[in-house]
Amino acid sequence: QILSLIMDLRRRFLGPGESIYGRNAREHKVVLASYPRSGNSLLRSLIEVMCGGIVTGSDTEPTRTLSRALRDFGMVGEGVMDERVLVVKSHFPERRGLAQMPVKRAMLLVRNPWDVIDSYFNMTLTNSHNTTMHDS
């Protein structure tokens, strides 16, 4: 049921000078820092639901295969780091983003390393967010 809520949500970018919960994106940008496969896409979806559809961004190259797959899933903020988004996902220092981004606040998302290793292994071999390798 929550998946249908996430998929049906009307997403939008912040307008020029718009604030949310009294926070202007230009002055109060928050980075969502995590190692890949730690659940950042799920957390970004939940943030978007809780913030009434305000899009979250990422510092990822938007033309990459996995970024396009996330956009197709509804993560329209892939590659957006400007004042249209308040929260920006980053995997730094595991990989560098599109550009440096000054922030004063961060959310650190941590997942059990054993689960991350398994998930990252499958993502690397399948180049997909939702496909796994099966033993033959």
N, CA, C and O atoms as a GROMACS GRO file, in nm:
protein
  544
    1GLN      N    1   0.082  -0.119   0.000
    1GLN     CA    2   0.000   0.000   0.000
    1GLN      C    3   0.087   0.126   0.000
    1GLN      O    4   0.054   0.224  -0.066
    2ILE      N    5   0.198   0.123   0.074
    2ILE     CA    6   0.286   0.240   0.074
    2ILE      C    7   0.352   0.259  -0.061
    2ILE      O    8   0.379   0.372  -0.102
    3LEU      N    9   0.379   0.147  -0.132
    3LEU     CA   10   0.439   0.158  -0.265
    3LEU      C   11   0.346   0.231  -0.360
    3LEU      O   12   0.391   0.313  -0.440
    4SER      N   13   0.215   0.204  -0.353
    4SER     CA   14   0.121   0.275  -0.440
    4SER      C   15   0.113   0.422  -0.401
    4SER      O   16   0.096   0.507  -0.488
    5LEU      N   17   0.125   0.453  -0.272
    5LEU     CA   18   0.126   0.592  -0.227
    5LEU      C   19   0.247   0.665  -0.285
    5LEU      O   20   0.235   0.779  -0.331
    6ILE      N   21   0.362   0.600  -0.282
    6ILE     CA   22   0.485   0.660  -0.336
    6ILE      C   23   0.474   0.678  -0.486
    6ILE      O   24   0.510   0.784  -0.537
    7MET      N   25   0.425   0.578  -0.557
    7MET     CA   26   0.417   0.585  -0.703
    7MET      C   27   0.313   0.688  -0.749
    7MET      O   28   0.332   0.751  -0.853
    8ASP      N   29   0.203   0.705  -0.675
    8ASP     CA   30   0.096   0.795  -0.716
    8ASP      C   31   0.118   0.940  -0.674
    8ASP      O   32   0.042   1.028  -0.714
    9LEU      N   33   0.221   0.965  -0.596
    9LEU     CA   34   0.246   1.099  -0.544
    9LEU      C   35   0.279   1.196  -0.657
    9LEU      O   36   0.360   1.166  -0.745
   10ARG      N   37   0.218   1.311  -0.654
   10ARG     CA   38   0.249   1.417  -0.751
   10ARG      C   39   0.373   1.490  -0.700
   10ARG      O   40   0.368   1.559  -0.598
   11ARG      N   41   0.483   1.474  -0.771
   11ARG     CA   42   0.608   1.534  -0.728
   11ARG      C   43   0.627   1.671  -0.792
   11ARG      O   44   0.581   1.696  -0.904
   12ARG      N   45   0.696   1.760  -0.719
   12ARG     CA   46   0.724   1.891  -0.774
   12ARG      C   47   0.854   1.945  -0.713
   12ARG      O   48   0.891   1.908  -0.602
   13PHE      N   49   0.920   2.030  -0.788
   13PHE     CA   50   1.039   2.098  -0.739
   13PHE      C   51   0.997   2.221  -0.661
   13PHE      O   52   0.887   2.273  -0.682
   14LEU      N   53   1.083   2.267  -0.571
   14LEU     CA   54   1.058   2.392  -0.500
   14LEU      C   55   1.063   2.507  -0.599
   14LEU      O   56   1.144   2.506  -0.692
   15GLY      N   57   0.978   2.605  -0.580
   15GLY     CA   58   0.980   2.724  -0.664
   15GLY      C   59   1.086   2.821  -0.617
   15GLY      O   60   1.141   2.804  -0.508
   16PRO      N   61   1.117   2.923  -0.697
   16PRO     CA   62   1.219   3.022  -0.658
   16PRO      C   63   1.185   3.087  -0.524
   16PRO      O   64   1.077   3.144  -0.508
   17GLY      N   65   1.276   3.079  -0.429
   17GLY     CA   66   1.257   3.139  -0.298
   17GLY      C   67   1.160   3.066  -0.207
   17GLY      O   68   1.139   3.109  -0.093
   18GLU      N   69   1.100   2.957  -0.253
   18GLU     CA   70   1.003   2.883  -0.172
   18GLU      C   71   1.074   2.814  -0.056
   18GLU      O   72   1.188   2.769  -0.069
   19SER      N   73   1.005   2.807   0.056
   19SER     CA   74   1.061   2.736   0.171
   19SER      C   75   0.966   2.625   0.211
   19SER      O   76   0.847   2.627   0.177
   20ILE      N   77   1.019   2.529   0.282
   20ILE     CA   78   0.938   2.420   0.334
   20ILE      C   79   0.973   2.403   0.480
   20ILE      O   80   1.090   2.394   0.516
   21TYR      N   81   0.873   2.401   0.565
   21TYR     CA   82   0.892   2.396   0.709
   21TYR      C   83   0.984   2.508   0.755
   21TYR      O   84   1.065   2.490   0.846
   22GLY      N   85   0.971   2.624   0.691
   22GLY     CA   86   1.051   2.739   0.729
   22GLY      C   87   1.196   2.734   0.683
   22GLY      O   88   1.278   2.815   0.725
   23ARG      N   89   1.228   2.638   0.596
   23ARG     CA   90   1.366   2.620   0.548
   23ARG      C   91   1.375   2.653   0.400
   23ARG      O   92   1.303   2.595   0.319
   24ASN      N   93   1.463   2.745   0.366
   24ASN     CA   94   1.490   2.778   0.227
   24ASN      C   95   1.600   2.687   0.177
   24ASN      O   96   1.701   2.670   0.245
   25ALA      N   97   1.582   2.628   0.059
   25ALA     CA   98   1.678   2.530   0.008
   25ALA      C   99   1.815   2.591  -0.018
   25ALA      O  100   1.916   2.522  -0.004
   26ARG      N  101   1.820   2.717  -0.054
   26ARG     CA  102   1.949   2.781  -0.081
   26ARG      C  103   2.034   2.789   0.046
   26ARG      O  104   2.155   2.771   0.040
   27GLU      N  105   1.970   2.814   0.159
   27GLU     CA  106   2.042   2.833   0.284
   27GLU      C  107   2.047   2.709   0.372
   27GLU      O  108   2.134   2.700   0.459
   28HIS      N  109   1.957   2.615   0.353
   28HIS     CA  110   1.943   2.502   0.445
   28HIS      C  111   1.952   2.367   0.377
   28HIS      O  112   1.892   2.270   0.425
   29LYS      N  113   2.024   2.357   0.267
   29LYS     CA  114   2.035   2.230   0.196
   29LYS      C  115   2.092   2.122   0.288
   29LYS      O  116   2.183   2.148   0.368
   30VAL      N  117   2.037   2.001   0.276
   30VAL     CA  118   2.079   1.887   0.357
   30VAL      C  119   2.130   1.779   0.262
   30VAL      O  120   2.067   1.749   0.161
   31VAL      N  121   2.245   1.720   0.296
   31VAL     CA  122   2.296   1.610   0.216
   31VAL      C  123   2.254   1.479   0.283
   31VAL      O  124   2.266   1.464   0.404
   32LEU      N  125   2.205   1.386   0.203
   32LEU     CA  126   2.175   1.251   0.249
   32LEU      C  127   2.293   1.164   0.208
   32LEU      O  128   2.302   1.122   0.093
   33ALA      N  129   2.382   1.138   0.300
   33ALA     CA  130   2.507   1.066   0.271
   33ALA      C  131   2.491   0.920   0.308
   33ALA      O  132   2.443   0.885   0.415
   34SER      N  133   2.533   0.833   0.213
   34SER     CA  134   2.525   0.690   0.239
   34SER      C  135   2.614   0.615   0.142
   34SER      O  136   2.651   0.667   0.037
   35TYR      N  137   2.647   0.493   0.178
   35TYR     CA  138   2.714   0.404   0.085
   35TYR      C  139   2.607   0.350  -0.009
   35TYR      O  140   2.493   0.331   0.033
   36PRO      N  141   2.641   0.323  -0.136
   36PRO     CA  142   2.541   0.269  -0.228
   36PRO      C  143   2.475   0.142  -0.173
   36PRO      O  144   2.540   0.059  -0.110
   37ARG      N  145   2.345   0.129  -0.198
   37ARG     CA  146   2.264   0.014  -0.158
   37ARG      C  147   2.229   0.014  -0.010
   37ARG      O  148   2.196  -0.090   0.047
   38SER      N  149   2.237   0.131   0.053
   38SER     CA  150   2.204   0.141   0.195
   38SER      C  151   2.058   0.178   0.218
   38SER      O  152   2.014   0.185   0.333
   39GLY      N  153   1.983   0.201   0.113
   39GLY     CA  154   1.842   0.235   0.128
   39GLY      C  155   1.811   0.381   0.103
   39GLY      O  156   1.705   0.430   0.143
   40ASN      N  157   1.903   0.453   0.038
   40ASN     CA  158   1.880   0.596   0.017
   40ASN      C  159   1.762   0.624  -0.075
   40ASN      O  160   1.693   0.725  -0.056
   41SER      N  161   1.736   0.541  -0.175
   41SER     CA  162   1.622   0.565  -0.264
   41SER      C  163   1.490   0.548  -0.188
   41SER      O  164   1.397   0.625  -0.209
   42LEU      N  165   1.484   0.448  -0.102
   42LEU     CA  166   1.364   0.430  -0.020
   42LEU      C  167   1.346   0.549   0.074
   42LEU      O  168   1.236   0.602   0.086
   43LEU      N  169   1.454   0.592   0.140
   43LEU     CA  170   1.444   0.706   0.230
   43LEU      C  171   1.405   0.833   0.154
   43LEU      O  172   1.324   0.912   0.202
   44ARG      N  173   1.463   0.853   0.035
   44ARG     CA  174   1.425   0.970  -0.045
   44ARG      C  175   1.277   0.966  -0.080
   44ARG      O  176   1.209   1.069  -0.074
   45SER      N  177   1.225   0.849  -0.115
   45SER     CA  178   1.082   0.836  -0.146
   45SER      C  179   0.997   0.871  -0.025
   45SER      O  180   0.895   0.940  -0.038
   46LEU      N  181   1.037   0.824   0.092
   46LEU     CA  182   0.962   0.855   0.214
   46LEU      C  183   0.968   1.003   0.247
   46LEU      O  184   0.869   1.061   0.291
   47ILE      N  185   1.084   1.065   0.228
   47ILE     CA  186   1.096   1.209   0.251
   47ILE      C  187   1.003   1.285   0.158
   47ILE      O  188   0.937   1.380   0.200
   48GLU      N  189   0.998   1.244   0.032
   48GLU     CA  190   0.910   1.311  -0.064
   48GLU      C  191   0.764   1.297  -0.024
   48GLU      O  192   0.686   1.392  -0.039
   49VAL      N  193   0.725   1.182   0.028
   49VAL     CA  194   0.587   1.162   0.074
   49VAL      C  195   0.559   1.252   0.193
   49VAL      O  196   0.456   1.319   0.198
   50MET      N  197   0.651   1.255   0.290
   50MET     CA  198   0.630   1.335   0.411
   50MET      C  199   0.632   1.485   0.383
   50MET      O  200   0.571   1.562   0.457
   51CYS      N  201   0.700   1.527   0.278
   51CYS     CA  202   0.710   1.670   0.244
   51CYS      C  203   0.611   1.708   0.134
   51CYS      O  204   0.629   1.811   0.068
   52GLY      N  205   0.509   1.630   0.115
   52GLY     CA  206   0.404   1.665   0.021
   52GLY      C  207   0.444   1.662  -0.125
   52GLY      O  208   0.388   1.735  -0.207
   53GLY      N  209   0.541   1.578  -0.158
   53GLY     CA  210   0.580   1.564  -0.298
   53GLY      C  211   0.698   1.650  -0.340
   53GLY      O  212   0.735   1.649  -0.458
   54ILE      N  213   0.758   1.724  -0.246
   54ILE     CA  214   0.876   1.805  -0.280
   54ILE      C  215   0.989   1.709  -0.318
   54ILE      O  216   1.025   1.620  -0.241
   55VAL      N  217   1.044   1.727  -0.436
   55VAL     CA  218   1.144   1.638  -0.493
   55VAL      C  219   1.277   1.645  -0.416
   55VAL      O  220   1.319   1.753  -0.374
   56THR      N  221   1.340   1.530  -0.398
   56THR     CA  222   1.477   1.524  -0.346
   56THR      C  223   1.571   1.509  -0.464
   56THR      O  224   1.534   1.454  -0.567
   57GLY      N  225   1.694   1.560  -0.448
   57GLY     CA  226   1.790   1.555  -0.558
   57GLY      C  227   1.901   1.456  -0.532
   57GLY      O  228   1.902   1.384  -0.433
   58SER      N  229   1.996   1.453  -0.626
   58SER     CA  230   2.115   1.370  -0.610
   58SER      C  231   2.230   1.434  -0.685
   58SER      O  232   2.210   1.511  -0.779
   59ASP      N  233   2.352   1.400  -0.643
   59ASP     CA  234   2.470   1.454  -0.711
   59ASP      C  235   2.523   1.356  -0.815
   59ASP      O  236   2.640   1.362  -0.854
   60THR      N  237   2.438   1.266  -0.860
   60THR     CA  238   2.475   1.164  -0.956
   60THR      C  239   2.458   1.214  -1.100
   60THR      O  240   2.369   1.295  -1.127
   61GLU      N  241   2.543   1.168  -1.190
   61GLU     CA  242   2.530   1.200  -1.332
   61GLU      C  243   2.396   1.146  -1.382
   61GLU      O  244   2.375   1.025  -1.380
   62PRO      N  245   2.306   1.234  -1.428
   62PRO     CA  246   2.171   1.189  -1.463
   62PRO      C  247   2.162   1.100  -1.587
   62PRO      O  248   2.058   1.040  -1.610
   63THR      N  249   2.268   1.090  -1.666
   63THR     CA  250   2.261   1.008  -1.787
   63THR      C  251   2.306   0.864  -1.763
   63THR      O  252   2.297   0.782  -1.854
   64ARG      N  253   2.356   0.832  -1.643
   64ARG     CA  254   2.397   0.695  -1.614
   64ARG      C  255   2.276   0.601  -1.616
   64ARG      O  256   2.164   0.643  -1.586
   65THR      N  257   2.299   0.478  -1.652
   65THR     CA  258   2.192   0.378  -1.663
   65THR      C  259   2.112   0.367  -1.533
   65THR      O  260   1.989   0.368  -1.536
   66LEU      N  261   2.181   0.357  -1.420
   66LEU     CA  262   2.111   0.341  -1.293
   66LEU      C  263   2.035   0.468  -1.254
   66LEU      O  264   1.930   0.459  -1.191
   67SER      N  265   2.087   0.584  -1.291
   67SER     CA  266   2.015   0.710  -1.264
   67SER      C  267   1.888   0.718  -1.347
   67SER      O  268   1.784   0.761  -1.298
   68ARG      N  269   1.898   0.677  -1.473
   68ARG     CA  270   1.779   0.676  -1.559
   68ARG      C  271   1.674   0.581  -1.503
   68ARG      O  272   1.554   0.610  -1.508
   69ALA      N  273   1.718   0.466  -1.451
   69ALA     CA  274   1.624   0.370  -1.393
   69ALA      C  275   1.552   0.430  -1.272
   69ALA      O  276   1.432   0.409  -1.254
   70LEU      N  277   1.624   0.505  -1.189
   70LEU     CA  278   1.561   0.569  -1.074
   70LEU      C  279   1.461   0.676  -1.120
   70LEU      O  280   1.354   0.690  -1.061
   71ARG      N  281   1.496   0.750  -1.224
   71ARG     CA  282   1.403   0.850  -1.277
   71ARG      C  283   1.277   0.782  -1.329
   71ARG      O  284   1.166   0.832  -1.308
   72ASP      N  285   1.293   0.668  -1.397
   72ASP     CA  286   1.177   0.594  -1.448
   72ASP      C  287   1.088   0.546  -1.333
   72ASP      O  288   0.967   0.531  -1.350
   73PHE      N  289   1.148   0.521  -1.217
   73PHE     CA  290   1.074   0.478  -1.100
   73PHE      C  291   1.002   0.595  -1.032
   73PHE      O  292   0.916   0.574  -0.946
   74GLY      N  293   1.038   0.717  -1.070
   74GLY     CA  294   0.973   0.834  -1.012
   74GLY      C  295   1.066   0.928  -0.939
   74GLY      O  296   1.021   1.031  -0.888
   75MET      N  297   1.195   0.896  -0.932
   75MET     CA  298   1.292   0.983  -0.865
   75MET      C  299   1.337   1.090  -0.965
   75MET      O  300   1.448   1.083  -1.018
   76VAL      N  301   1.251   1.188  -0.990
   76VAL     CA  302   1.275   1.287  -1.095
   76VAL      C  303   1.387   1.384  -1.062
   76VAL      O  304   1.429   1.462  -1.148
   77GLY      N  305   1.437   1.381  -0.939
   77GLY     CA  306   1.544   1.473  -0.898
   77GLY      C  307   1.684   1.420  -0.922
   77GLY      O  308   1.781   1.481  -0.876
   78GLU      N  309   1.699   1.310  -0.993
   78GLU     CA  310   1.833   1.257  -1.020
   78GLU      C  311   1.916   1.362  -1.095
   78GLU      O  312   1.875   1.409  -1.201
   79GLY      N  313   2.031   1.396  -1.040
   79GLY     CA  314   2.119   1.493  -1.103
   79GLY      C  315   2.088   1.638  -1.069
   79GLY      O  316   2.155   1.728  -1.120
   80VAL      N  317   1.988   1.662  -0.985
   80VAL     CA  318   1.950   1.800  -0.948
   80VAL      C  319   2.010   1.833  -0.812
   80VAL      O  320   1.989   1.761  -0.714
   81MET      N  321   2.086   1.944  -0.807
   81MET     CA  322   2.152   1.985  -0.683
   81MET      C  323   2.125   2.132  -0.650
   81MET      O  324   2.178   2.182  -0.551
   82ASP      N  325   2.045   2.200  -0.728
   82ASP     CA  326   2.026   2.344  -0.711
   82ASP      C  327   1.918   2.376  -0.608
   82ASP      O  328   1.879   2.289  -0.530
   83GLU      N  329   1.871   2.501  -0.608
   83GLU     CA  330   1.776   2.546  -0.507
   83GLU      C  331   1.635   2.487  -0.524
   83GLU      O  332   1.546   2.518  -0.445
   84ARG      N  333   1.614   2.405  -0.625
   84ARG     CA  334   1.483   2.340  -0.643
   84ARG      C  335   1.464   2.223  -0.548
   84ARG      O  336   1.353   2.173  -0.533
   85VAL      N  337   1.573   2.177  -0.482
   85VAL     CA  338   1.565   2.064  -0.390
   85VAL      C  339   1.627   2.102  -0.255
   85VAL      O  340   1.724   2.178  -0.249
   86LEU      N  341   1.570   2.049  -0.149
   86LEU     CA  342   1.621   2.075  -0.014
   86LEU      C  343   1.716   1.964   0.031
   86LEU      O  344   1.813   1.990   0.102
   87VAL      N  345   1.687   1.839  -0.010
   87VAL     CA  346   1.768   1.723   0.027
   87VAL      C  347   1.836   1.668  -0.098
   87VAL      O  348   1.771   1.649  -0.202
   88VAL      N  349   1.968   1.641  -0.088
   88VAL     CA  350   2.044   1.589  -0.201
   88VAL      C  351   2.119   1.464  -0.157
   88VAL      O  352   2.196   1.467  -0.061
   89LYS      N  353   2.096   1.353  -0.229
   89LYS     CA  354   2.166   1.227  -0.202
   89LYS      C  355   2.309   1.235  -0.253
   89LYS      O  356   2.336   1.291  -0.359
   90SER      N  357   2.401   1.178  -0.174
   90SER     CA  358   2.541   1.169  -0.218
   90SER      C  359   2.603   1.040  -0.167
   90SER      O  360   2.573   0.995  -0.056
   91HIS      N  361   2.689   0.980  -0.248
   91HIS     CA  362   2.765   0.863  -0.206
   91HIS      C  363   2.910   0.901  -0.178
   91HIS      O  364   2.995   0.813  -0.164
   92PHE      N  365   2.939   1.030  -0.169
   92PHE     CA  366   3.074   1.075  -0.138
   92PHE      C  367   3.112   1.023   0.000
   92PHE      O  368   3.028   1.028   0.090
   93PRO      N  369   3.231   0.973   0.023
   93PRO     CA  370   3.349   0.971  -0.062
   93PRO      C  371   3.363   0.844  -0.146
   93PRO      O  372   3.465   0.827  -0.213
   94GLU      N  373   3.263   0.754  -0.144
   94GLU     CA  374   3.274   0.634  -0.226
   94GLU      C  375   3.287   0.672  -0.373
   94GLU      O  376   3.361   0.608  -0.448
   95ARG      N  377   3.218   0.775  -0.414
   95ARG     CA  378   3.233   0.830  -0.550
   95ARG      C  379   3.203   0.979  -0.544
   95ARG      O  380   3.122   1.026  -0.464
   96ARG      N  381   3.270   1.052  -0.631
   96ARG     CA  382   3.249   1.197  -0.638
   96ARG      C  383   3.121   1.226  -0.714
   96ARG      O  384   3.084   1.154  -0.807
   97GLY      N  385   3.054   1.331  -0.674
   97GLY     CA  386   2.933   1.373  -0.741
   97GLY      C  387   2.962   1.464  -0.859
   97GLY      O  388   3.077   1.482  -0.898
   98LEU      N  389   2.856   1.520  -0.915
   98LEU     CA  390   2.870   1.608  -1.031
   98LEU      C  391   2.952   1.732  -1.000
   98LEU      O  392   3.034   1.775  -1.081
   99ALA      N  393   2.931   1.789  -0.882
   99ALA     CA  394   2.999   1.912  -0.843
   99ALA      C  395   3.003   1.920  -0.691
   99ALA      O  396   2.931   1.849  -0.622
  100GLN      N  397   3.089   2.008  -0.642
  100GLN     CA  398   3.090   2.030  -0.497
  100GLN      C  399   2.963   2.103  -0.457
  100GLN      O  400   2.908   2.182  -0.533
  101MET      N  401   2.918   2.074  -0.337
  101MET     CA  402   2.794   2.131  -0.290
  101MET      C  403   2.812   2.175  -0.145
  101MET      O  404   2.832   2.090  -0.057
  102PRO      N  405   2.805   2.305  -0.117
  102PRO     CA  406   2.819   2.349   0.022
  102PRO      C  407   2.693   2.315   0.102
  102PRO      O  408   2.582   2.352   0.062
  103VAL      N  409   2.710   2.247   0.214
  103VAL     CA  410   2.598   2.214   0.302
  103VAL      C  411   2.641   2.234   0.447
  103VAL      O  412   2.760   2.226   0.480
  104LYS      N  413   2.543   2.260   0.531
  104LYS     CA  414   2.568   2.274   0.675
  104LYS      C  415   2.505   2.160   0.754
  104LYS      O  416   2.534   2.144   0.873
  105ARG      N  417   2.420   2.082   0.688
  105ARG     CA  418   2.349   1.974   0.756
  105ARG      C  419   2.363   1.845   0.675
  105ARG      O  420   2.371   1.847   0.552
  106ALA      N  421   2.364   1.734   0.748
  106ALA     CA  422   2.374   1.604   0.681
  106ALA      C  423   2.291   1.500   0.755
  106ALA      O  424   2.277   1.503   0.877
  107MET      N  425   2.237   1.408   0.676
  107MET     CA  426   2.175   1.287   0.731
  107MET      C  427   2.266   1.173   0.687
  107MET      O  428   2.297   1.161   0.568
  108LEU      N  429   2.308   1.092   0.780
  108LEU     CA  430   2.393   0.977   0.747
  108LEU      C  431   2.308   0.852   0.758
  108LEU      O  432   2.254   0.821   0.865
  109LEU      N  433   2.295   0.781   0.648
  109LEU     CA  434   2.217   0.658   0.642
  109LEU      C  435   2.312   0.539   0.645
  109LEU      O  436   2.400   0.529   0.560
  110VAL      N  437   2.294   0.450   0.741
  110VAL     CA  438   2.383   0.335   0.758
  110VAL      C  439   2.299   0.208   0.755
  110VAL      O  440   2.192   0.200   0.817
  111ARG      N  441   2.348   0.108   0.683
  111ARG     CA  442   2.282  -0.023   0.674
  111ARG      C  443   2.383  -0.130   0.714
  111ARG      O  444   2.504  -0.108   0.703
  112ASN      N  445   2.335  -0.242   0.761
  112ASN     CA  446   2.422  -0.354   0.796
  112ASN      C  447   2.517  -0.382   0.680
  112ASN      O  448   2.471  -0.407   0.568
  113PRO      N  449   2.648  -0.379   0.702
  113PRO     CA  450   2.746  -0.399   0.594
  113PRO      C  451   2.728  -0.529   0.518
  113PRO      O  452   2.750  -0.531   0.396
  114TRP      N  453   2.689  -0.637   0.583
  114TRP     CA  454   2.670  -0.764   0.513
  114TRP      C  455   2.558  -0.754   0.411
  114TRP      O  456   2.568  -0.809   0.301
  115ASP      N  457   2.451  -0.684   0.447
  115ASP     CA  458   2.340  -0.665   0.353
  115ASP      C  459   2.381  -0.574   0.237
  115ASP      O  460   2.342  -0.597   0.123
  116VAL      N  461   2.460  -0.471   0.268
  116VAL     CA  462   2.507  -0.380   0.163
  116VAL      C  463   2.596  -0.454   0.064
  116VAL      O  464   2.581  -0.437  -0.057
  117ILE      N  465   2.686  -0.536   0.113
  117ILE     CA  466   2.778  -0.610   0.025
  117ILE      C  467   2.700  -0.699  -0.071
  117ILE      O  468   2.727  -0.700  -0.191
  118ASP      N  469   2.603  -0.772  -0.020
  118ASP     CA  470   2.521  -0.859  -0.104
  118ASP      C  471   2.444  -0.779  -0.209
  118ASP      O  472   2.442  -0.815  -0.326
  119SER      N  473   2.382  -0.671  -0.165
  119SER     CA  474   2.303  -0.588  -0.255
  119SER      C  475   2.391  -0.519  -0.360
  119SER      O  476   2.354  -0.512  -0.477
  120TYR      N  477   2.506  -0.468  -0.318
  120TYR     CA  478   2.598  -0.401  -0.410
  120TYR      C  479   2.654  -0.499  -0.513
  120TYR      O  480   2.670  -0.464  -0.630
  121PHE      N  481   2.682  -0.622  -0.470
  121PHE     CA  482   2.728  -0.728  -0.560
  121PHE      C  483   2.627  -0.751  -0.671
  121PHE      O  484   2.662  -0.755  -0.789
  122ASN      N  485   2.500  -0.766  -0.633
  122ASN     CA  486   2.394  -0.789  -0.732
  122ASN      C  487   2.376  -0.669  -0.824
  122ASN      O  488   2.357  -0.686  -0.945
  123MET      N  489   2.382  -0.548  -0.769
  123MET     CA  490   2.366  -0.429  -0.852
  123MET      C  491   2.481  -0.417  -0.952
  123MET      O  492   2.459  -0.382  -1.068
  124THR      N  493   2.602  -0.446  -0.908
  124THR     CA  494   2.718  -0.435  -0.995
  124THR      C  495   2.711  -0.535  -1.111
  124THR      O  496   2.742  -0.500  -1.225
  125LEU      N  497   2.670  -0.657  -1.083
  125LEU     CA  498   2.665  -0.760  -1.187
  125LEU      C  499   2.546  -0.747  -1.281
  125LEU      O  500   2.554  -0.788  -1.396
  126THR      N  501   2.436  -0.690  -1.232
  126THR     CA  502   2.317  -0.680  -1.316
  126THR      C  503   2.295  -0.539  -1.373
  126THR      O  504   2.215  -0.520  -1.464
  127ASN      N  505   2.367  -0.440  -1.319
  127ASN     CA  506   2.349  -0.299  -1.357
  127ASN      C  507   2.202  -0.260  -1.345
  127ASN      O  508   2.146  -0.193  -1.431
  128SER      N  509   2.142  -0.305  -1.235
  128SER     CA  510   2.000  -0.282  -1.210
  128SER      C  511   1.978  -0.262  -1.061
  128SER      O  512   2.053  -0.311  -0.977
  129HIS      N  513   1.872  -0.187  -1.028
  129HIS     CA  514   1.835  -0.167  -0.888
  129HIS      C  515   1.747  -0.278  -0.833
  129HIS      O  516   1.732  -0.290  -0.712
  130ASN      N  517   1.688  -0.358  -0.919
  130ASN     CA  518   1.590  -0.455  -0.870
  130ASN      C  519   1.606  -0.596  -0.926
  130ASN      O  520   1.511  -0.674  -0.922
  131THR      N  521   1.725  -0.630  -0.977
  131THR     CA  522   1.751  -0.765  -1.029
  131THR      C  523   1.862  -0.828  -0.947
  131THR      O  524   1.958  -0.760  -0.908
  132THR      N  525   1.851  -0.958  -0.922
  132THR     CA  526   1.955  -1.028  -0.848
  132THR      C  527   2.012  -1.142  -0.931
  132THR      O  528   1.949  -1.189  -1.026
  133MET      N  529   2.131  -1.185  -0.894
  133MET     CA  530   2.192  -1.302  -0.956
  133MET      C  531   2.142  -1.425  -0.881
  133MET      O  532   2.133  -1.423  -0.758
  134HIS      N  533   2.108  -1.530  -0.954
  134HIS     CA  534   2.063  -1.654  -0.892
  134HIS      C  535   2.164  -1.764  -0.917
  134HIS      O  536   2.225  -1.771  -1.024
  135ASP      N  537   2.183  -1.849  -0.817
  135ASP     CA  538   2.272  -1.964  -0.835
  135ASP      C  539   2.210  -2.057  -0.938
  135ASP      O  540   2.090  -2.083  -0.937
  136SER      N  541   2.295  -2.107  -1.027
  136SER     CA  542   2.245  -2.200  -1.129
  136SER      C  543   2.251  -2.342  -1.081
  136SER      O  544   2.213  -2.434  -1.154
   0.00000   0.00000   0.00000
